[in-house]
Amino acid sequence: MPQKYKHLFFDLDHTLWDFEKNSEATMRSLYNEYDLGARGITDFDEMFRAYNVHNDKLWARYRSGFIKRDELRWKRMWLMLLDFKVADTTLAHELSTAYLEILPTQTLLIPHAKELLEHCHGRYEMHLITNGFETTQRMKLQYSGISRFFDQLITSERSNSMKPHRDIFEYALNAAGAEVHNSIMIGDAADIDIMGAINAGWDSAYFNPARLPHAYKPTYEVVHLEELTKVF
């Protein structure tokens, strides 16, 4: 049977690169370095939960075009601090800068991500489509040792679009010299990766480790990345 796909397009954060664990390690480092416990933030876990709530909300606003990148970056720290009655704009900016310096140097990958990439390497052309920022994402790939697997890194900055919008998928096809019929999107976010791929006419593979309910119909759905070695 001839190989159906030629181009595999992966999401990066939460799909291959373990954003949650890497972000937690970064925030814990900042908590200690800036002695946030002495500022009244006595529970790191509560602080990290607050950060994630604000980060998710601000990313949704950023994807919708309501805020700019710089506002997203510092305001998630500022709102987190305000939850603990720490009204310090200077500290928020310092935390933001330090977070962005440390985060992309973290190296934890999602279980079986490296094995999946090794399995597909040489048999497919592999690329990334990410809403993350160009410099940050390149650093993540280099520090985690997986940059060698990918031909094209398509970011929102490079393409002037974001998932789930159709434009970034069309940009990706052109950049990779790919076509809809021989391409597939692999990602963890149903309303971003999967909806975007479906709307662009692509096949999709939904990595859904939490078994979240959804209304989409991806071409494939897996709970563990290793299951994709049976697809590709």
N, C-alpha and C positions, 0 to 999 in steps of 0.2 A: 504493500500500500504506500503510495507516495506521501511524503511529509506534508501535512496540511499547512503548517505555518513556516514562514521564513524569519519573521521578526517577532521577538518577544519584547513587549514594553512593560517594564515594572514600575510600580510606585516604590518609593524608598522608605520613608518613615512609616513605622508600624507594620510594614510588609517585609522588608529585608533588614533594615536597621532598627534596633529596638529602642524606639524613641522614649517610651515610658521609663525604662530602666536607666537609660543614659541621661535623661532629663533629671530623674530622681538623684542620681549620683552627683550631677552637676549642682543641683540645688542644695544638696547636703553639704557639699564643699563650700558653697557660698554662705550657708547658715553658720558654719563654723568659722570661716574666714572673717566674716563681718560681725561675729558674735551677736547674732540676732536674738539669742536667748536673753541676753542682757538688756535688750530693748523691749522686752515684754512678750516676745514670741516664744513661749516656753515649750510648745509642742511642734516638732518638725513635721510630723505627719499631717497635722491640721494645716500648717502653712503650705505644704506641698499640694494638698487637696484644693485649697483656696487658689493657689497659682493655676492649677489645671482648669478650674472652673472659669477663671477670667481669661486664660489663654484660649480656651475653646470658643468662648463667646466673641473674643476679639478677632480670632481667625475667621469666624463666620462673617463678621462685619467686613474684614479685609477682603475676603473672597467676593463679597457682594459689592465692593467698591466704595464702602462708606468711610473707610479710614485708610491712611497711608501706612507704608511699612514702618517708618520710624515711630509712629504713634502706637502701633501694635507692640513694638519691641519694648518700649519703656513703660507703657501704660499698664501692661499686665503685671509688672512689678509694683507699680504705684497702687493699683487697686488691691493687690494682695496685701501690701503693707497697711492700707487703710482698714482692711478687715480686722487688723489687730491694733487699730488706733495709733498707727505709726504714720504720721503725716509728714513725710520727708521726701520731697521731690528729688533732691540731690542724691539721696541714697538709692532711690528707684532707678535713676539714670546709671549710677555706678554698678548696681546689681545687673542691669540690663547689659551693659558693656562686658562685664566679667562673664556673665552667662553665655554670651555669644562667642567669647574667646575660648571657654572651656568645653562647652557642649560638643562641638564638632570633633574634638580630640578623643571623645569616648568611643569605645570599640565594640560594645556588645551588639550582637546580631540576633535576630529572631531564630529560634531553634530550627535547624536544618536549612537555613538560608544559604550558607556556604556550600553545602552538599548539593542543593538544587542548582546553584549557579555552575558548579563544577560539572554536574550531569549535563547541563544544556550547552556548556561552553564548547565551541567548535562545531556544533551542530545547528545552531541558530545564530542570527545576529541579535544581540541583546542591547536594549536601550532603557533609559529611565525617563519617565514623565512625572515631574514633581512640582508641587506648588511652593516648595521651599525656595530659599534664596540661593543664588548661584554659588557664591564663594563658600557659604556654609555647607552646601550639599557636596561640593567638590572635596572639601576637607574631610567630611564624614566618610566618603568613599576611600580617600587615601589612607586615613588613619585606621579604618577597619579592614583594609587590605582587599577590597573588592573592586577597586576602580578598573582593574585590568579586564574585567568581564564585559565592560560596556563600551559601545561605539559612540552613542549619542546621549548627552545629558540635556534633556529638554526641561527648562525651568520656566516659571511664569515670567521672570525677568527677560529671558532670551526670546520668548515667544510673544510677549505682550498680551498674554491671555492666561487663564487659569482653568484647571479642571473644576467643574464638569463642563465648561463651555466647549463647544465644538471646535472653535478656532485652534486651541492648543493641540488637539488630536490631528487636525489637518496639517498644522505646522510640523508636528512630529513625523508624519508620513513623508512630507517633502524633505525634511532634514535627513531622514534615514534612507531615502530612496525606496520606501516601502509602499505597499498598496493595501487597501482595506481587506481584501480577500485573504492576504497572507500574513495578517497581523493580529495580535491579541494583546489585550491589556490585562495585567495581573495586579490586583490591589486589594486593600483591606477596607476601603470606605465605600459602602453601597451607594450613597448619595453623591459621591464625588468621582470615584474611579469607575464604578460599574455603570451608574446612570450616564456618565459622560461618554463611556465607550459605546453603550447601547444607542445613545442619541446620535453618535457619529457613525453608526453602522458597523461597529467592530464586534468581533467576538470578545468575550471577557471571562476571566477566571477570578472568582470572588474568594479571597482568603478571609474566612469568617471563624476565627478561633473561639470566639465567645458564643457562637451559634445564635447570633442576633436575628430576630425575625425581620423580614423585609418583603417588599412587594415587587422586587425586580426579578428578572429571569436571566441570570448570567448563563453563559455557555457551560461553565463548570463552577462548582462550589466545593471548597475544601475546608477542613478544620485544621489540618496540619500541612505545612509546606511540602513535606516529603510525599504527600499524595500526588503532587503535581508531576513527580517523576514518572508516574504512570500515564500522564497526559502527554508529556513532551518526550 
